[in-house]
Amino acid sequence: YDVKQVFIHYGDPYEAGILGGKEKWIGKREEMIYKKRLPYQIWWTTTLLPEYKRCKYYFELRTEKEVWYYFEDGFLTEEQLRMDGRMQQCFIVPWMNPADINRTPAWVNETIWYQIFPDRFCNGTPEKNGDDITPWRNHGTVTNEEKFGGNLEGIRQRLSYLQELGITGIYLNPIMKAESNHKYDTTDYTKIDPSFGDAETMKALCREAHEKGIRIMVDAVFNHSGRKFEPWLDILEHGKESRYVDWFMVEDWNQVQKRGDTRDRRFYSFAFTDGMPKLNTNKEEVIQYFCKICEDWVREFDIDGIRFDVGNEVSHRFLKRIREHLKTIKPDIYLLGEIWHDASQWLQGDEYDSVMNYPLLSGIHDFFLDKTMKKEEFEYMVNRCYTMYMQQNNDVLFNLLDSHDTERLTEEIQQQNNVVHRDSAGNHQRPEGSLESSKVNDHVQRNHAAGNQHGNEEIPCIRRAGAELVCFLAQRIGANDAEKHVQAHADQHTLERNKHRRPEGSAIDDILIAFQREIHRPQRNQSAGGRGLI
């Protein structure tokens, strides 16, 4: 790297007088000492506290032999900087209006999330099972058509178990009325799906979770609806004469009832799936409808967060309006977008609070798969993810190793490196093609998906599986101290965070500590510090 030091020159824009006159603005000079390495540059950062809520600034870059000054319109030499009469194009923050500040809910910073696919977690009412409920099992494959009878009552009954695991937030896959098992084809946004329970059960779940210090986040499918959503049924019946004509994106009204994928563009849908017609979130009536839906969820159930499915395809206007509406009702509600790429444009403080950190997930998966990647490349990947967003958003990022939409990381490791976690019967299986179950990180593997629904005895297995994951990561990046530490303490419940720290500023160390901390997750009356990966 050519640049060895960076200084920032900053101050109030009017410190030397009104702009445009003969003022000689200089500003204060302060070294920027916080930095992270990227493949081709170093990312430097600092924090300023403008005394008058305005800030004018430029940068001073020092190499071993040269000094350059970086302004809004480019670079200047020392001679150019000192030139009499030069109007310097400094960077400007004109005024820090409170309404424009990117604010995120502080409670999310310390939350350890547990994702639950409701049908595959726990059946709390087995006495009500019909013929459509498949008996619970811990072997074989699972299909989307199978129903195991997991429901909200089952989750409520297992809150103490979840509390013992150390989790402080539950992310529920869709629970509103829908045709399919996965419930991403909503038919009624106002009703809990009968297979999961009813409004009273949901209220009880949220209330009792809150009593145990656990927050609840629900999945919102507003990019598209199901085929039996009332407005879409009206479209199919009345065509262009439907009162919901603007609620969807239809291009060929003569073919709207045709079944089959939507590559012919007769109407737009999620991923060419004709059973999931795309909602027109640009339209005022649609925006108002879903603002009211979200409001009702908050007021009736007291939910703490909403995860927006296909969060990069709904309109920015839609998200701005929903945020403004909900933050007025519940200021600390957590609004999370499902976005798999750089989401900077959604994280300016007026749409999502944060996003699912799929770039980090992808980088970790690639690092396990690609044996040609060096440990420095792993560091660059982590640092790239960290430097994409404002710190407010980084504080509440939904970090994850895998989800219901991806392969399990531990299974990829098994396939590539014979690192395997087996259940108590010695089996290791994956429900091929299924939308999978609840989990704490990747350490709760297959047991809840189709087998052990009452499992406090699983915790040692969870920790051993996680230890294998960390040991392999340590091997890949050459972190021998961390590897020995995890092997020696694989079944302990605590981690002394600072014993095996790598040099200050090492992203690799931070990621190892995060992995390790989740394996040795302490009881709720202990503290390991910081936040871990989900």
C-alpha positions in Angstrom: 0.0 0.0 0.0 1.4 3.4 -1.0 -0.4 5.5 1.6 1.2 5.2 5.1 -0.7 7.9 6.9 -4.0 9.8 6.5 -5.0 13.0 8.3 -8.3 14.8 8.2 -8.6 18.6 8.2 -12.0 19.6 9.5 -14.0 22.4 11.1 -17.1 24.6 10.7 -17.6 25.9 7.2 -18.1 29.5 8.5 -15.2 29.4 10.9 -13.2 31.9 8.8 -16.2 33.9 7.5 -18.9 33.7 4.9 -18.2 31.4 2.0 -17.2 33.1 -1.3 -15.2 35.9 0.2 -11.5 36.1 1.0 -11.6 33.9 4.0 -8.7 31.6 4.7 -10.2 28.4 6.0 -7.7 26.0 7.6 -9.5 23.7 10.0 -8.1 21.3 12.7 -5.7 18.5 11.7 -6.2 15.0 13.1 -4.7 11.7 12.2 -7.0 8.9 11.2 -5.7 5.8 13.0 -8.5 3.2 12.5 -8.1 1.2 9.3 -8.9 -2.0 7.6 -7.1 -3.7 4.7 -8.9 -4.4 1.4 -7.3 -6.0 -1.7 -6.2 -2.8 -3.3 -6.5 -0.1 -0.7 -6.8 0.6 3.0 -10.1 1.8 4.4 -9.4 4.6 6.9 -12.0 5.9 9.3 -12.5 8.3 12.2 -15.3 9.8 14.2 -15.9 13.6 14.4 -18.2 15.6 16.7 -18.9 18.9 14.9 -19.4 21.6 17.5 -22.0 23.5 15.5 -23.7 20.6 13.6 -21.9 21.5 10.4 -18.7 20.1 9.0 -16.2 21.0 6.2 -13.3 18.7 5.6 -10.5 17.4 3.3 -7.9 14.7 3.6 -4.1 14.7 3.7 -2.5 11.5 2.3 1.1 10.7 3.1 3.3 8.1 1.3 7.0 7.5 2.1 8.0 10.3 -0.3 4.9 12.4 -1.2 2.0 14.3 0.3 -1.3 14.8 -1.5 -4.5 16.5 -0.5 -7.8 15.0 -1.4 -10.8 17.2 -2.1 -14.3 16.7 -3.5 -13.0 17.5 -7.0 -9.7 15.5 -6.8 -6.1 15.7 -5.6 -3.9 18.7 -5.0 -0.2 19.1 -4.3 1.1 21.1 -1.4 1.9 24.0 -3.9 -1.6 23.9 -5.3 -3.1 23.8 -1.8 -1.3 27.0 -0.7 -2.1 28.9 -3.9 -3.5 32.4 -3.1 -7.1 32.8 -4.1 -7.8 29.1 -4.8 -11.4 28.1 -4.0 -11.0 24.7 -2.4 -13.8 22.2 -3.1 -13.9 20.7 0.4 -16.3 17.9 1.4 -19.3 19.4 3.2 -21.9 18.2 5.7 -24.1 21.3 5.6 -26.3 20.6 8.6 -26.9 17.5 10.8 -30.7 17.5 10.9 -32.0 15.0 13.5 -34.6 13.8 11.1 -31.9 12.8 8.6 -29.7 10.8 11.0 -29.6 7.1 10.4 -30.9 5.6 13.6 -31.2 1.9 14.3 -32.8 0.1 17.3 -30.1 -0.4 20.0 -31.5 -3.7 21.3 -30.6 -5.5 18.1 -26.9 -5.0 18.7 -26.9 -7.6 21.4 -29.5 -10.0 20.0 -28.7 -13.6 19.2 -31.3 -14.7 16.7 -32.9 -18.1 16.4 -34.6 -18.9 13.1 -37.7 -21.1 13.2 -39.5 -22.7 10.3 -42.7 -23.3 12.3 -43.8 -26.6 10.8 -40.5 -28.2 11.6 -39.9 -27.1 15.2 -42.3 -28.5 17.7 -45.9 -29.8 17.6 -47.6 -28.3 20.7 -51.0 -29.9 20.0 -50.4 -33.5 18.8 -53.8 -34.5 20.0 -55.2 -32.4 17.2 -53.2 -34.1 14.4 -55.1 -34.9 11.3 -54.3 -37.4 8.6 -52.2 -34.8 6.8 -49.6 -34.7 9.6 -46.4 -36.7 9.0 -45.0 -38.5 12.1 -41.8 -36.9 13.5 -38.6 -38.7 12.4 -34.9 -38.2 12.5 -33.8 -39.8 9.2 -34.6 -39.8 5.5 -35.4 -36.9 3.2 -38.1 -34.3 3.6 -40.2 -32.7 0.9 -42.1 -29.4 0.8 -45.4 -31.3 0.7 -44.9 -33.0 4.1 -46.4 -31.4 7.2 -44.9 -32.3 10.5 -47.4 -30.3 12.6 -45.1 -27.8 14.2 -47.0 -24.7 15.4 -46.9 -21.6 17.5 -48.1 -23.4 20.6 -45.1 -25.7 20.2 -42.8 -22.7 20.1 -44.5 -21.2 23.1 -44.0 -24.4 25.1 -40.3 -24.5 24.2 -39.4 -20.9 25.2 -37.6 -22.0 28.3 -35.4 -24.4 26.2 -34.7 -21.5 23.8 -33.8 -19.3 26.7 -31.4 -21.8 28.0 -29.6 -21.8 24.7 -28.9 -18.1 25.2 -30.9 -16.7 22.3 -32.6 -13.4 22.7 -34.6 -13.1 19.4 -36.8 -15.4 17.4 -37.1 -15.0 13.6 -40.2 -16.7 12.4 -40.6 -17.7 8.8 -44.1 -16.7 7.4 -47.0 -17.5 9.8 -49.9 -15.8 7.9 -52.5 -17.9 6.1 -51.1 -19.4 2.9 -51.6 -22.5 0.7 -48.1 -24.0 0.8 -46.1 -25.5 3.6 -43.5 -22.7 3.4 -46.2 -19.9 3.6 -44.4 -17.6 1.2 -47.6 -17.5 -1.0 -49.9 -15.5 1.3 -53.6 -15.7 0.9 -54.6 -13.6 3.9 -52.3 -11.1 5.6 -54.8 -10.6 8.4 -55.0 -14.1 9.7 -52.6 -16.6 11.3 -52.4 -19.8 9.3 -54.8 -22.3 11.0 -52.1 -25.0 10.8 -50.0 -22.8 13.1 -52.7 -21.6 15.5 -54.6 -18.4 15.9 -54.2 -14.8 17.0 -54.6 -15.6 20.7 -51.8 -18.2 20.4 -49.5 -15.6 18.7 -50.3 -13.1 21.4 -49.4 -15.5 24.1 -46.2 -16.5 22.3 -45.1 -12.9 22.0 -46.1 -12.0 25.6 -44.3 -14.9 27.2 -41.2 -14.5 24.9 -41.0 -10.9 26.1 -41.2 -12.0 29.7 -38.1 -14.2 29.1 -36.2 -11.3 27.3 -36.8 -12.8 23.8 -37.9 -10.5 20.9 -40.1 -11.7 18.0 -39.5 -10.9 14.3 -42.0 -12.0 11.7 -41.5 -12.6 8.0 -43.4 -10.2 5.7 -44.1 -11.3 2.1 -45.0 -8.0 0.4 -43.2 -8.4 -2.9 -45.8 -10.9 -4.1 -48.9 -12.7 -2.9 -50.3 -16.1 -3.2 -52.7 -17.2 -6.0 -55.6 -17.3 -3.6 -55.1 -13.8 -2.2 -58.5 -12.1 -2.6 -57.4 -9.2 -4.8 -55.7 -11.7 -7.2 -58.8 -13.9 -7.3 -60.8 -10.7 -8.2 -58.3 -10.1 -11.1 -58.7 -13.7 -12.3 -62.5 -13.3 -12.2 -63.0 -9.7 -13.6 -59.8 -9.0 -15.6 -59.4 -5.4 -16.5 -62.6 -4.5 -14.7 -61.3 -5.6 -11.4 -61.1 -3.0 -8.7 -57.6 -4.3 -8.0 -56.4 -3.7 -11.5 -53.5 -1.6 -10.3 -52.5 -3.9 -7.5 -50.5 -6.3 -9.7 -48.3 -6.0 -12.8 -50.3 -7.6 -15.7 -49.2 -7.1 -19.3 -51.5 -9.6 -21.2 -55.0 -9.6 -19.8 -56.1 -12.2 -22.3 -53.6 -14.7 -20.8 -53.8 -13.8 -17.2 -55.5 -17.1 -16.2 -53.0 -19.3 -18.0 -51.0 -21.6 -15.7 -47.3 -22.2 -16.0 -44.2 -20.1 -15.6 -44.4 -16.4 -16.4 -41.5 -16.0 -18.8 -44.0 -14.9 -21.4 -44.6 -11.8 -19.2 -48.4 -12.1 -19.2 -47.9 -10.9 -15.6 -44.9 -10.4 -13.4 -44.3 -12.8 -10.5 -41.7 -13.9 -8.1 -39.0 -15.8 -10.0 -41.4 -16.8 -12.9 -43.7 -18.6 -10.4 -47.3 -18.2 -11.5 -48.6 -18.9 -8.0 -46.9 -15.8 -6.6 -48.1 -12.8 -8.6 -46.0 -9.7 -8.0 -47.7 -6.9 -6.1 -47.4 -3.3 -7.4 -45.8 -1.6 -4.4 -45.6 1.7 -6.4 -49.3 2.3 -6.0 -50.8 4.3 -3.2 -53.6 1.9 -2.4 -51.2 -1.0 -2.0 -48.9 1.1 0.2 -51.7 2.1 2.5 -53.0 -1.5 2.7 -49.6 -2.9 3.8 -49.0 0.0 6.2 -52.2 -1.0 7.9 -51.3 -4.7 7.9 -48.0 -4.0 9.6 -49.6 -1.6 12.0 -52.1 -4.3 13.0 -49.3 -6.8 13.6 -47.6 -4.4 15.9 -50.6 -3.4 17.8 -52.2 -6.8 18.1 -49.2 -9.0 18.7 -46.5 -6.5 19.9 -43.9 -7.9 17.5 -40.4 -6.4 17.6 -39.2 -6.8 14.1 -40.3 -7.4 10.5 -38.2 -9.2 7.9 -39.1 -8.2 4.3 -38.9 -11.1 1.9 -37.4 -10.3 -1.5 -36.6 -6.9 0.1 -34.8 -5.5 -3.0 -37.8 -5.7 -5.4 -40.4 -3.7 -3.5 -40.3 0.0 -4.3 -38.2 2.5 -2.3 -41.4 4.6 -2.0 -43.2 1.7 -0.3 -40.4 1.1 2.2 -40.0 4.8 3.1 -43.7 5.0 3.8 -43.8 1.8 5.9 -40.8 2.9 7.9 -42.2 6.3 8.7 -45.6 4.8 9.6 -44.2 2.0 11.9 -41.5 4.1 13.6 -44.2 6.5 14.7 -46.1 3.6 16.3 -43.1 1.7 17.7 -39.8 3.7 17.4 -37.5 0.7 18.2 -39.1 -1.8 15.8 -36.4 -3.6 13.7 -36.9 -3.5 9.9 -34.8 -6.1 8.1 -34.5 -6.5 4.4 -33.7 -9.8 2.6 -31.0 -8.5 0.2 -28.2 -10.8 -1.1 -25.9 -8.0 -2.5 -24.6 -4.6 -1.5 -27.6 -2.9 0.0 -26.2 0.6 0.5 -29.1 2.3 -1.2 -31.6 0.8 1.2 -29.6 1.7 4.3 -29.6 5.5 4.3 -31.8 5.8 7.4 -35.2 6.1 5.7 -35.9 2.5 4.7 -34.4 -0.7 6.3 -32.5 -0.7 9.6 -30.3 -3.4 8.2 -30.2 -6.4 5.9 -29.4 -10.1 6.0 -25.6 -10.2 5.6 -25.5 -12.6 2.6 -22.2 -11.1 1.3 -20.5 -12.3 4.5 -22.2 -15.7 4.3 -21.1 -16.1 0.6 -17.5 -15.2 1.5 -17.4 -17.7 4.3 -18.8 -20.5 2.2 -16.4 -19.7 -0.7 -13.5 -19.7 1.7 -14.3 -23.2 2.9 -14.8 -24.4 -0.7 -11.9 -22.7 -2.5 -8.6 -24.2 -1.3 -6.6 -21.6 -3.4 -7.9 -18.7 -1.2 -5.3 -17.3 1.2 -6.1 -16.2 4.7 -5.5 -12.6 3.6 -8.3 -12.9 1.1 -10.6 -14.0 4.0 -9.6 -10.9 5.8 -10.3 -8.7 2.8 -13.7 -10.3 2.4 -14.7 -9.7 6.0 -13.4 -6.1 5.8 -15.3 -5.5 2.5 -18.5 -6.5 4.2 -17.8 -4.3 7.2 -17.0 -1.2 5.1 -20.0 -1.3 2.9 -22.4 0.3 5.4 -22.6 2.9 8.1 -21.7 1.8 11.6 -25.3 2.2 12.7 -26.3 -0.5 10.2 -23.3 -2.7 10.9 -24.3 -2.7 14.6 -27.6 -4.4 13.7 -26.7 -6.5 10.7 -28.3 -9.9 10.5 -25.1 -12.0 10.3 -25.7 -15.6 9.4 -23.8 -18.7 8.2 -26.8 -20.2 6.4 -30.5 -20.0 6.2 -33.6 -21.7 4.9 -32.5 -20.5 1.4 -29.0 -21.9 1.4 -27.0 -25.1 1.9 -25.9 -25.8 5.4 -22.3 -24.7 5.9 -21.4 -27.7 8.0 -22.6 -30.0 5.3 -20.5 -28.2 2.7 -17.6 -28.8 5.0 -18.5 -32.4 5.4 -18.6 -32.9 1.7 -15.3 -31.1 1.2 -13.3 -32.0 4.2 -15.0 -34.9 6.1 -15.8 -32.6 9.0 -19.2 -34.1 10.1 -21.7 -33.7 12.9 -23.9 -36.8 13.5 -27.0 -37.2 15.5 -27.3 -39.6 18.5 -28.0 -42.5 16.2 -24.8 -41.9 14.1 -26.7 -40.5 11.1 -26.0 -37.4 9.1 -28.8 -36.5 6.7 -30.3 -33.5 4.9 -33.9 -33.1 3.9 -33.2 -32.6 0.2 -35.2 -29.9 -1.4 -36.8 -28.8 1.8 -37.3 -25.5 3.4 -35.5 -26.2 6.7 -36.1 -25.7 10.3 -35.2 -23.6 13.3 -31.5 -23.3 14.4 -29.1 -21.5 16.6 -26.3 -20.6 14.2 -25.4 -23.6 12.2 -24.8 -25.6 15.4 -28.4 -26.8 15.8 -28.3 -29.0 12.7 -30.8 -31.6 11.6 -32.4 -32.6 14.8 -35.2 -30.1 14.9 -35.8 -30.4 11.2 -37.3 -33.8 11.2 -36.4 -35.5 14.5 -35.8 -34.4 18.0 -38.4 -31.9 19.0 -37.7 -32.0 22.7 -34.0 -31.7 23.0 -32.2 -30.0 25.9 -29.8 -33.0 25.8 -28.7 -31.8 22.4 -26.6 -28.9 23.7 -23.3 -30.9 24.0 -23.7 -32.1 20.4 -24.4 -28.5 19.3 -21.2 -27.4 20.9 -19.1 -30.2 19.4 -20.5 -29.5 15.9 -19.6 -25.8 16.3 -16.2 -26.7 17.6 -15.5 -28.7 14.4 -16.5 -25.7 12.4 -14.2 -23.4 14.2 -11.3 -25.9 14.2 -11.6 -26.1 10.4 -11.8 -22.4 10.0 -8.7 -22.1 12.2 -6.9 -24.6 10.1 -7.8 -22.7 6.9 -6.5 -19.3 8.2 -3.6 -20.7 10.1 -4.9 -19.6 13.5 -3.2 -22.4 15.6 -3.8 -20.8 18.9 -7.5 -20.4 18.3 -7.7 -24.0 17.0 -6.0 -25.4 20.1 -8.2 -23.3 22.3 -11.4 -24.6 20.7 -10.2 -28.3 20.8 -9.3 -28.0 24.5 -12.6 -26.4 25.5 -15.1 -27.8 23.1 -17.7 -28.7 25.7 -17.3 -25.7 28.0 -20.0 -23.1 28.2 -17.8 -20.0 28.5 -15.0 -18.3 26.5 -12.4 -15.9 27.9 -12.6 -13.5 25.0 -9.1 -12.0 25.2 -6.8 -14.9 25.9 -6.1 -15.8 22.3 -6.4 -12.4 20.5 -4.5 -11.9 17.4 -2.9 -8.5 16.7 -5.2 -5.4 17.1 -7.2 -4.8 14.0 -7.2 -8.4 12.7 -10.5 -9.1 11.0 -9.6 -12.8 11.1 -9.4 -12.7 14.9 -12.7 -11.0 15.2 -14.5 -13.6 13.1 -12.9 -16.5 15.0 -13.9 -14.9 18.3 -17.5 -14.6 17.0 -17.5 -18.3 16.0 -16.0 -19.4 19.2 -18.3 -17.3 21.4 -21.4 -18.9 19.9 -20.1 -22.4 20.5 -19.4 -21.7 24.1 -22.4 -19.5 24.6 -22.7 -18.6 28.3 -25.7 -18.9 30.5 -27.8 -15.7 30.6 -26.3 -14.6 33.9 -22.8 -14.6 32.4 -21.2 -12.4 29.8 -18.8 -13.1 27.0 -19.0 -9.6 25.5 -19.7 -8.5 22.0 -21.9 -10.1 19.4 -21.6 -13.3 17.6 -22.6 -14.7 14.2 -26.1 -15.9 13.8 
